Amino acid sequence: MQKRIGLLLLTSLAFAFSMQAVDSDSPKDLNLSNLDHTVKPGTDFYRFATGGWSQANPIPDEFARYGSFDKLRDENQRQIRELILEMGATSHEKGTSAQKIGDLFRIGNDSVKLNAEGAKPLLEGLKALQSLKSRDDIYRVAATLRKDGPSPFFGVYIGPDDKNSNAYLVQLGQGGLGMDDRDYYLEAASKALREGYVKLIQTQFVNAGYTPAIAKKASAAVMKIETALATSHFTKEKARVPELNYHKYQIGQLNDSVAVFPWKLFLESLGVKNETAINIGQVGPMAAAVKLMQTYPVPELKLYLQWCLIKEAAPYLSDNFVNANFDFYGRQMSGSKALRPRWKRVLSNIDNSLGEEVGKLYTAKYFPPQAKERMIKLVNNLKISLGERIAALPWMSSETKAKAQEKLNAFIVKIGYPDVWKDYSSLEIKDDSYWANICRANAFDFNYNMAKLGKPVNKMEWQMTPQTVNAYYNPTTNEICFPAGILQPPFFYMNADDAVNYGAIGVVIGHEMTHGFDDQGCKYDKDGNMLNWWKPEASSCWTPFTPTASTPWVKTSPTTADSRFRTTLSSKRNKAKRRNCWVVSAPHSASSCRTPTFGPPIPGMPKSSA
């Protein structure tokens, strides 16, 4: 279960005019070799614009897909690795950021120790699950196990109330699946994936020390439970409609409004004691999940909980666990040909566990204050551009335009890194096992989020780390965020002509701003509350376009079952991309950008002029 944030997908943008300047802060020329001149733009514009780049940058075996975002993220990881290795050259006092980051990196990369330990770091947790006796034990552990990372049966998180964005609310909703999408369990086209998943479950149970007979029994129980959960789940299309996923109840109403269940026992075990209200995102799936917990045999529920723990721990254990995971999730499900190097996997885990501590190191070396100032100007100019576009819309009433302008002007803009860093002082990194440290990091995050209850929403908190190569819009805080990781070539050039930056990072900025007015964002007001502020005539004109099989760009897209291409889901992102160009086409004009910055002429591109 995920929060509703408009992320810039890593495959979202491919810049046709990629610059030759990876090691420079100023683009040297327009690299025409990135184009494919053998095809006409009107025939296949994507191939024309990116064919040369694709030819020169084949997909590395460790990637399922590869684009400019992935390439930059790979370079970022190498930069962060150098920073950590530099720290590792000296000893550091216990409890310092350097000690925590350095020790976790060392422990995660110690393959000899990891393989010698095997399943040992997991055994105590599995033994505790095997000892469960009653349904009340199941309900209790379904809550407490989340501190270690697993999310059995359904999802739980703490987030802003969609209709009271200044208050945090306990949020429950569909979840509990080992394969992300309900369709993997239900569609005939996914039969091979289900078979692969069964094989994975059996392999990992054997790796954890169970007999093949018990492993087979466990896989049957897990598939039975997860298929039942999946059958009740909303489709992805339905799950992205905000008003269909908001059902706020008083906790005392849950037995009558959702399902009879020992809610008090579960919530208190979770650590929720003083709250009176709760959001049930998807009532039907939640009712099905708690009914399953009350009716399925306890031995089967115990095997499912054990699988949840094994699955969560597998990436942090010995190579037999890691390789089995990759064979299914990496090779079969995603299409990757090779496992990522260990150091890259460890860095990703450090990013999840100590992300803002790493961010401090990263931004101190790679993100100068001047870059933040330049970005603020770019964002402000693009806000002016979007405001002018809104003002000129012929189909929108004056009242709706005023509300739209209010929302645009109320955007919280986050650039580079947080003004206040997250405090990790209570998180201990010890020299025991990799999995034990990940459990402590997961428990730290769990407690950090639970502590938000009863406090006003911190709208300055970041939902990404500074080193992330991505960006996002969050409707409940009405914010756009551009981490330092994306603010470098080929997306942002500190010393380049404004035209270059509008054509690169400007497209990213426009993309995120227009998420505030897309099929989800338009349902939230300037304060982040889910509220219909559109007049009827504007709402009817803004009805989201849903492409069909006859839509030109759909006809040229993959159609196999494995491609997972879904037109309703893709329409949001494609519309956001089209509106990027709509926004960035104007800011370089005199009306929107009063003081454009001109750099030296770029070979292959005419010099900018006012």
KAPEVEN-V958081 format. One record per pair of residues at least 4 apart in sequence whose ideal C-beta (glycine too) atoms are under 8 Angstrom apart, sorted by the first residue. I is the first residue (numbers start at 1). J is the second residue. If there is no record, write none. Layout:
I & J
I & J
This chain:
1 & 151
1 & 154
1 & 155
1 & 156
1 & 157
1 & 171
1 & 172
1 & 173
1 & 174
1 & 175
1 & 281
3 & 157
3 & 159
3 & 463
3 & 474
3 & 476
4 & 240
4 & 242
4 & 475
4 & 476
4 & 520
5 & 463
5 & 472
5 & 473
5 & 474
5 & 475
6 & 472
6 & 473
6 & 474
6 & 475
6 & 512
6 & 515
6 & 518
6 & 520
6 & 521
6 & 576
7 & 470
7 & 471
7 & 472
8 & 12
8 & 13
8 & 470
8 & 471
8 & 472
8 & 508
8 & 511
8 & 512
9 & 573
10 & 65
10 & 67
10 & 69
10 & 70
10 & 73
10 & 469
10 & 470
11 & 65
11 & 67
11 & 69
12 & 69
12 & 511
12 & 573
12 & 577
13 & 67
13 & 68
13 & 69
13 & 507
13 & 508
13 & 511
13 & 577
13 & 580
14 & 46
14 & 49
14 & 50
14 & 53
14 & 67
14 & 68
15 & 68
15 & 490
15 & 491
15 & 503
15 & 504
15 & 507
16 & 34
16 & 35
16 & 48
16 & 49
16 & 50
17 & 30
17 & 31
17 & 34
17 & 503
17 & 605
18 & 31
18 & 34
18 & 53
18 & 68
18 & 490
19 & 27
19 & 28
19 & 29
19 & 30
19 & 31
19 & 489
19 & 490
19 & 493
19 & 500
19 & 602
20 & 27
20 & 28
20 & 29
20 & 31
21 & 25
21 & 26
21 & 27
21 & 28
21 & 489
21 & 490
21 & 493
22 & 75
22 & 489
22 & 490
24 & 28
24 & 489
25 & 489
25 & 493
25 & 494
25 & 495
25 & 496
26 & 493
26 & 494
26 & 495
26 & 496
26 & 599
26 & 600
27 & 489
27 & 490
27 & 493
27 & 496
27 & 500
27 & 602
28 & 602
28 & 603
29 & 602
29 & 603
29 & 604
29 & 605
30 & 602
30 & 603
30 & 604
30 & 605
31 & 604
32 & 52
32 & 604
33 & 52
33 & 56
34 & 49
34 & 50
34 & 52
34 & 53
34 & 56
35 & 48
35 & 49
35 & 50
35 & 51
35 & 52
36 & 47
36 & 48
36 & 49
36 & 50
36 & 51
36 & 52
36 & 55
37 & 48
38 & 51
39 & 43
39 & 44
39 & 47
39 & 48
39 & 51
40 & 44
40 & 48
41 & 45
41 & 48
41 & 49
43 & 48
44 & 48
44 & 556
45 & 49
46 & 50
47 & 51
50 & 54
51 & 55
52 & 56
53 & 57
53 & 68
54 & 58
57 & 66
57 & 71
58 & 66
59 & 63
59 & 64
59 & 65
59 & 66
60 & 66
60 & 338
61 & 336
61 & 337
61 & 338
62 & 336
62 & 337
62 & 338
62 & 339
62 & 340
62 & 341
62 & 344
63 & 70
63 & 336
64 & 330
64 & 334
64 & 335
64 & 336
65 & 70
66 & 70
66 & 71
67 & 71
68 & 72
68 & 490
68 & 491
69 & 73
69 & 469
69 & 470
70 & 74
71 & 75
72 & 76
72 & 469
72 & 485
72 & 486
72 & 488
72 & 490
72 & 491
73 & 77
73 & 469
73 & 485
74 & 78
75 & 79
76 & 80
76 & 362
76 & 467
76 & 469
76 & 485
77 & 81
77 & 344
77 & 347
78 & 82
79 & 83
79 & 362
79 & 365
79 & 366
80 & 84
80 & 347
80 & 358
80 & 361
80 & 362
80 & 467
81 & 85
81 & 343
81 & 347
82 & 86
83 & 87
83 & 358
83 & 361
83 & 362
83 & 365
84 & 88
84 & 101
84 & 102
84 & 105
84 & 347
84 & 350
85 & 89
87 & 92
87 & 98
87 & 101
87 & 102
87 & 361
88 & 102
88 & 105
88 & 106
92 & 96
92 & 98
92 & 99
92 & 102
93 & 99
94 & 99
95 & 99
95 & 100
95 & 425
95 & 428
96 & 100
97 & 101
97 & 354
97 & 357
97 & 360
97 & 361
97 & 424
98 & 102
99 & 103
99 & 429
100 & 104
100 & 354
100 & 357
100 & 424
100 & 427
100 & 429
101 & 105
101 & 350
101 & 354
101 & 357
101 & 358
101 & 361
102 & 106
103 & 107
103 & 429
103 & 430
103 & 431
104 & 108
104 & 346
104 & 349
104 & 350
104 & 353
104 & 354
104 & 429
104 & 437
105 & 109
105 & 343
105 & 346
105 & 347
105 & 350
106 & 110
107 & 113
107 & 429
107 & 431
107 & 433
107 & 434
107 & 437
108 & 316
108 & 342
108 & 345
108 & 346
108 & 349
108 & 350
108 & 434
109 & 342
109 & 343
109 & 346
110 & 114
110 & 434
111 & 115
111 & 319
111 & 342
112 & 116
113 & 117
114 & 317
114 & 318
114 & 319
114 & 434
115 & 318
115 & 319
117 & 121
117 & 317
117 & 318
117 & 433
118 & 207
118 & 317
118 & 318
118 & 320
119 & 123
119 & 207
119 & 208
119 & 209
119 & 317
119 & 318
119 & 321
120 & 433
121 & 313
121 & 316
121 & 317
121 & 433
121 & 434
121 & 435
121 & 436
122 & 126
122 & 208
122 & 309
122 & 310
122 & 313
122 & 317
122 & 435
123 & 127
123 & 208
123 & 209
124 & 128
125 & 129
125 & 148
125 & 309
125 & 313
126 & 130
126 & 208
126 & 306
126 & 309
126 & 310
127 & 131
128 & 132
129 & 141
129 & 302
129 & 305
129 & 306
129 & 309
130 & 302
130 & 306
132 & 137
132 & 138
132 & 141
132 & 298
132 & 302
132 & 305
133 & 137
133 & 298
134 & 138
134 & 298
135 & 139
135 & 293
135 & 294
135 & 298
136 & 140
136 & 262
136 & 265
137 & 141
138 & 142
138 & 293
138 & 298
138 & 301
138 & 302
138 & 305
139 & 143
139 & 262
139 & 265
139 & 266
139 & 269
139 & 293
140 & 144
140 & 265
140 & 266
140 & 269
141 & 145
141 & 305
142 & 152
142 & 153
142 & 266
142 & 293
142 & 305
143 & 266
143 & 267
143 & 269
143 & 270
144 & 269
144 & 270
145 & 150
145 & 152
145 & 305
145 & 308
145 & 309
146 & 150
146 & 151
146 & 152
146 & 156
146 & 270
146 & 446
147 & 439
147 & 442
147 & 443
147 & 446
147 & 447
148 & 309
148 & 312
148 & 439
148 & 442
148 & 443
149 & 312
149 & 313
149 & 438
149 & 439
149 & 442
150 & 305
150 & 308
150 & 309
150 & 311
150 & 312
151 & 155
151 & 156
151 & 175
151 & 176
151 & 308
152 & 176
152 & 304
152 & 305
152 & 308
153 & 175
153 & 176
153 & 229
153 & 289
153 & 290
153 & 292
153 & 293
154 & 172
154 & 173
154 & 174
154 & 175
154 & 176
154 & 229
154 & 285
154 & 286
154 & 289
155 & 171
155 & 172
155 & 173
155 & 174
155 & 175
155 & 176
155 & 281
156 & 170
156 & 171
156 & 172
156 & 270
157 & 171
157 & 449
158 & 168
158 & 169
158 & 170
158 & 171
158 & 449
158 & 450
158 & 452
158 & 453
159 & 168
159 & 169
159 & 171
159 & 476
160 & 164
160 & 165
160 & 166
160 & 167
160 & 168
160 & 169
160 & 457
160 & 476
160 & 477
160 & 528
161 & 165
161 & 167
161 & 168
161 & 169
161 & 248
161 & 279
162 & 242
162 & 246
162 & 279
162 & 476
162 & 524
162 & 529
162 & 530
163 & 246
163 & 248
163 & 529
163 & 530
163 & 531
164 & 169
164 & 529
165 & 457
165 & 476
165 & 477
165 & 527
165 & 528
165 & 529
166 & 456
166 & 457
166 & 527
167 & 456
167 & 457
168 & 452
168 & 453
168 & 454
168 & 455
168 & 457
169 & 248
169 & 277
169 & 278
169 & 279
170 & 267
170 & 272
170 & 275
170 & 277
170 & 278
170 & 279
170 & 453
171 & 278
171 & 279
171 & 281
172 & 278
172 & 279
172 & 280
172 & 281
172 & 286
173 & 245
173 & 280
173 & 281
173 & 282
173 & 285
173 & 286
174 & 229
174 & 232
174 & 233
174 & 234
174 & 239
174 & 281
174 & 282
174 & 285
174 & 286
174 & 289
176 & 225
176 & 226
176 & 229
176 & 289
176 & 308
177 & 181
177 & 182
177 & 185
177 & 226
177 & 229
177 & 230
177 & 233
178 & 197
178 & 201
178 & 222
178 & 226
178 & 307
178 & 311
179 & 184
179 & 185
179 & 193
179 & 197
179 & 226
179 & 333
180 & 184
181 & 236
181 & 564
182 & 186
182 & 230
182 & 231
182 & 233
182 & 235
183 & 187
183 & 190
183 & 235
184 & 190
184 & 193
184 & 194
184 & 197
184 & 230
185 & 190
185 & 194
185 & 226
185 & 227
185 & 230
185 & 231
186 & 190
186 & 227
186 & 230
186 & 231
187 & 561
189 & 561
189 & 562
190 & 194
190 & 561
191 & 195
192 & 196
192 & 332
193 & 197
193 & 332
193 & 333
194 & 198
194 & 223
195 & 199
196 & 200
196 & 327
196 & 328
196 & 332
196 & 333
197 & 201
197 & 223
197 & 328
198 & 202
198 & 219
198 & 223
199 & 203
199 & 328
200 & 204
200 & 324
200 & 325
200 & 327
200 & 328
200 & 329
201 & 205
201 & 215
201 & 218
201 & 219
201 & 222
201 & 223
201 & 307
202 & 206
202 & 212
202 & 215
202 & 216
202 & 218
202 & 219
203 & 207
203 & 215
203 & 324
204 & 208
204 & 307
204 & 310
204 & 311
204 & 314
204 & 321
204 & 324
204 & 325
205 & 210
205 & 214
205 & 215
205 & 218
205 & 219
205 & 306
205 & 307
205 & 310
206 & 210
206 & 211
206 & 212
206 & 215
207 & 317
207 & 318
207 & 320
207 & 321
207 & 324
208 & 310
210 & 214
210 & 215
210 & 218
211 & 215
212 & 216
213 & 217
214 & 218
215 & 219
216 & 220
217 & 221
217 & 303
218 & 222
218 & 303
218 & 306
218 & 307
219 & 223
220 & 224
221 & 225
221 & 299
221 & 300
221 & 303
221 & 304
222 & 226
222 & 303
222 & 304
222 & 307
223 & 227
224 & 228
224 & 296
224 & 300
225 & 229
225 & 292
225 & 296
225 & 300
225 & 301
225 & 304
226 & 230
226 & 304
227 & 231
228 & 232
228 & 288
228 & 292
229 & 233
229 & 285
229 & 288
229 & 289
229 & 292
231 & 288
232 & 284
232 & 285
232 & 287
232 & 288
232 & 289
233 & 239
233 & 282
233 & 285
234 & 238
234 & 239
234 & 244
234 & 245
234 & 282
234 & 284
234 & 285
235 & 239
236 & 240
236 & 566
236 & 569
237 & 241
237 & 566
237 & 568
237 & 569
238 & 244
239 & 244
239 & 245
239 & 282
240 & 519
240 & 520
240 & 569
240 & 572
241 & 245
241 & 520
242 & 246
242 & 475
242 & 520
242 & 523
242 & 524
242 & 530
243 & 523
243 & 530
245 & 281
245 & 282
246 & 279
246 & 281
246 & 530
247 & 257
247 & 279
247 & 280
247 & 281
247 & 283
248 & 277
248 & 278
248 & 279
249 & 253
249 & 254
249 & 257
249 & 258
249 & 277
249 & 278
249 & 279
249 & 280
250 & 276
250 & 277
251 & 263
251 & 264
251 & 267
251 & 275
251 & 276
251 & 277
251 & 278
253 & 257
254 & 258
254 & 259
254 & 261
254 & 263
254 & 278
254 & 280
255 & 259
255 & 260
255 & 261
255 & 263
257 & 280
257 & 283
258 & 280
258 & 283
258 & 286
258 & 287
258 & 290
259 & 286
259 & 287
259 & 290
259 & 291
261 & 266
261 & 290
261 & 293
261 & 294
262 & 266
263 & 267
264 & 268
265 & 269
266 & 270
267 & 272
267 & 273
267 & 275
267 & 278
268 & 272
268 & 273
270 & 450
271 & 447
271 & 450
272 & 450
272 & 453
274 & 453
274 & 454
275 & 453
275 & 454
280 & 286
281 & 286
282 & 286
283 & 287
284 & 288
285 & 289
286 & 290
287 & 291
288 & 292
289 & 293
290 & 294
291 & 295
292 & 296
293 & 301
296 & 300
296 & 301
297 & 301
298 & 302
299 & 303
300 & 304
301 & 305
302 & 306
303 & 307
304 & 308
305 & 309
306 & 310
307 & 311
308 & 312
309 & 313
310 & 314
313 & 317
313 & 321
313 & 435
313 & 438
314 & 321
314 & 322
314 & 324
314 & 325
315 & 321
315 & 322
315 & 325
315 & 345
315 & 349
316 & 349
316 & 434
316 & 435
316 & 438
317 & 321
317 & 322
317 & 434
317 & 435
318 & 322
319 & 323
320 & 324
321 & 325
322 & 326
322 & 339
323 & 327
323 & 339
324 & 328
325 & 329
325 & 330
326 & 330
326 & 331
326 & 336
326 & 339
327 & 331
327 & 332
328 & 332
328 & 333
329 & 333
329 & 334
330 & 334
330 & 336
330 & 339
331 & 335
331 & 336
331 & 337
340 & 344
340 & 345
341 & 345
342 & 346
343 & 347
344 & 348
345 & 349
346 & 350
347 & 351
348 & 352
349 & 353
349 & 438
350 & 354
350 & 355
350 & 358
351 & 355
351 & 358
351 & 465
351 & 467
351 & 468
352 & 441
353 & 427
353 & 437
353 & 438
353 & 441
353 & 444
354 & 358
354 & 424
354 & 427
354 & 441
355 & 359
355 & 422
355 & 465
355 & 467
356 & 360
356 & 418
356 & 421
356 & 422
356 & 424
356 & 462
356 & 465
356 & 466
357 & 361
357 & 422
357 & 424
358 & 362
358 & 465
358 & 467
359 & 363
359 & 417
359 & 418
359 & 421
359 & 465
359 & 466
359 & 467
359 & 484
360 & 364
360 & 417
360 & 421
361 & 365
362 & 366
362 & 367
362 & 466
362 & 467
362 & 484
362 & 485
363 & 367
363 & 416
363 & 417
363 & 466
363 & 467
363 & 484
366 & 484
366 & 488
367 & 371
367 & 372
367 & 416
367 & 417
367 & 466
367 & 484
367 & 487
368 & 494
369 & 373
370 & 374
370 & 494
371 & 375
371 & 416
371 & 484
371 & 487
371 & 492
371 & 494
372 & 376
372 & 415
372 & 416
373 & 377
374 & 378
374 & 494
374 & 501
375 & 379
375 & 415
375 & 416
375 & 482
375 & 487
375 & 492
375 & 505
376 & 380
376 & 413
376 & 415
377 & 381
378 & 382
378 & 498
378 & 501
378 & 502
378 & 505
378 & 506
378 & 509
379 & 383
379 & 413
379 & 415
379 & 480
379 & 482
379 & 509
380 & 384
381 & 385
381 & 587
381 & 592
381 & 593
382 & 386
382 & 502
382 & 506
382 & 509
382 & 510
382 & 513
382 & 583
382 & 584
382 & 587
383 & 387
383 & 408
383 & 409
383 & 411
383 & 513
384 & 388
384 & 587
384 & 592
384 & 593
385 & 389
385 & 583
385 & 584
385 & 586
385 & 587
385 & 592
386 & 390
386 & 408
386 & 510
386 & 513
386 & 514
386 & 583
387 & 391
387 & 405
387 & 408
387 & 409
388 & 392
388 & 586
388 & 591
388 & 592
389 & 393
389 & 582
389 & 583
389 & 586
390 & 396
390 & 401
390 & 404
390 & 405
390 & 408
391 & 401
391 & 405
393 & 401
395 & 537
395 & 538
395 & 541
396 & 400
396 & 401
396 & 404
396 & 538
396 & 541
397 & 401
397 & 535
397 & 537
397 & 538
398 & 402
399 & 403
399 & 535
400 & 404
400 & 533
400 & 534
400 & 535
400 & 538
401 & 405
402 & 406
403 & 407
403 & 525
403 & 526
403 & 533
403 & 534
404 & 408
404 & 517
405 & 409
406 & 410
406 & 526
407 & 411
407 & 478
407 & 516
407 & 517
407 & 525
407 & 526
407 & 533
408 & 513
408 & 516
409 & 526
410 & 478
410 & 526
410 & 527
411 & 478
411 & 479
411 & 480
411 & 513
411 & 516
412 & 459
412 & 460
412 & 477
412 & 478
412 & 479
412 & 480
413 & 479
413 & 480
414 & 418
414 & 460
414 & 462
414 & 479
414 & 480
414 & 481
414 & 482
415 & 481
415 & 482
415 & 487
416 & 466
416 & 482
416 & 483
416 & 484
416 & 487
417 & 421
417 & 466
417 & 483
417 & 484
418 & 422
418 & 460
418 & 461
418 & 462
418 & 466
419 & 460
420 & 460
422 & 448
424 & 444
426 & 444
427 & 440
427 & 441
427 & 444
428 & 440
429 & 437
429 & 440
430 & 436
430 & 437
430 & 440
432 & 436
432 & 437
433 & 437
434 & 438
435 & 439
436 & 440
437 & 441
438 & 442
439 & 443
440 & 444
441 & 445
442 & 446
443 & 447
444 & 448
445 & 449
446 & 450
447 & 451
448 & 452
451 & 455
452 & 457
452 & 458
457 & 476
457 & 477
459 & 477
459 & 479
459 & 528
462 & 466
462 & 481
462 & 483
463 & 472
463 & 474
463 & 481
464 & 468
464 & 470
464 & 471
464 & 472
464 & 481
464 & 483
465 & 483
465 & 485
466 & 483
466 & 484
466 & 485
467 & 483
467 & 484
467 & 485
468 & 483
468 & 485
468 & 486
469 & 483
469 & 485
469 & 486
470 & 483
470 & 485
470 & 486
471 & 480
471 & 481
471 & 482
471 & 483
471 & 486
471 & 508
471 & 509
471 & 511
471 & 512
472 & 480
472 & 481
472 & 512
473 & 479
473 & 480
473 & 481
473 & 512
473 & 513
473 & 515
473 & 516
473 & 521
474 & 478
474 & 479
474 & 481
474 & 528
475 & 515
475 & 516
475 & 520
475 & 521
475 & 523
475 & 524
475 & 528
476 & 524
476 & 528
477 & 528
478 & 516
478 & 524
478 & 526
478 & 527
478 & 528
480 & 509
480 & 512
480 & 513
480 & 516
481 & 512
482 & 486
482 & 487
482 & 505
482 & 508
482 & 509
482 & 512
483 & 487
484 & 488
486 & 491
486 & 492
486 & 505
486 & 508
487 & 491
487 & 492
487 & 505
488 & 492
489 & 493
490 & 504
491 & 504
491 & 505
491 & 508
492 & 501
492 & 504
492 & 505
493 & 500
493 & 501
493 & 504
495 & 599
496 & 500
496 & 501
496 & 599
497 & 501
497 & 597
497 & 598
497 & 599
497 & 600
497 & 602
497 & 608
498 & 502
498 & 588
498 & 593
498 & 596
498 & 597
498 & 598
498 & 608
499 & 503
499 & 588
499 & 596
499 & 608
500 & 504
500 & 599
500 & 602
501 & 505
501 & 506
502 & 506
502 & 507
502 & 584
502 & 587
502 & 588
503 & 507
503 & 584
504 & 508
505 & 509
506 & 510
506 & 583
506 & 584
506 & 587
507 & 511
507 & 580
507 & 581
507 & 584
508 & 512
508 & 580
509 & 513
509 & 583
509 & 584
510 & 514
510 & 579
510 & 580
510 & 581
510 & 582
510 & 583
510 & 584
511 & 515
511 & 576
511 & 577
511 & 579
511 & 580
512 & 516
513 & 583
514 & 518
514 & 575
514 & 576
514 & 579
514 & 580
514 & 582
514 & 583
515 & 520
515 & 521
515 & 576
516 & 521
516 & 522
516 & 524
517 & 521
517 & 522
518 & 522
518 & 544
518 & 572
518 & 575
518 & 576
519 & 523
519 & 544
519 & 572
520 & 524
520 & 572
522 & 534
522 & 542
523 & 530
523 & 531
523 & 532
524 & 528
524 & 529
524 & 530
524 & 531
525 & 529
525 & 531
525 & 533
532 & 539
534 & 538
534 & 539
534 & 542
535 & 539
536 & 540
537 & 541
538 & 542
539 & 543
544 & 571
544 & 572
544 & 575
545 & 571
545 & 575
546 & 567
546 & 568
546 & 571
547 & 551
547 & 553
547 & 554
547 & 567
547 & 570
547 & 571
547 & 574
548 & 554
548 & 567
549 & 554
549 & 555
549 & 567
550 & 554
550 & 555
551 & 555
551 & 567
552 & 556
553 & 557
553 & 574
554 & 565
554 & 567
557 & 563
557 & 565
558 & 563
558 & 565
559 & 563
559 & 565
565 & 570
566 & 570
567 & 571
569 & 573
570 & 574
571 & 575
572 & 576
573 & 577
574 & 578
575 & 579
576 & 580
577 & 581
578 & 582
579 & 583
580 & 584
581 & 585
583 & 587
586 & 591
586 & 592
587 & 592
587 & 593
588 & 592
588 & 593
588 & 596
588 & 608
589 & 593
590 & 594
590 & 610
596 & 608
596 & 610
598 & 607
598 & 608
598 & 609
599 & 608
601 & 605
601 & 606
601 & 607
602 & 607
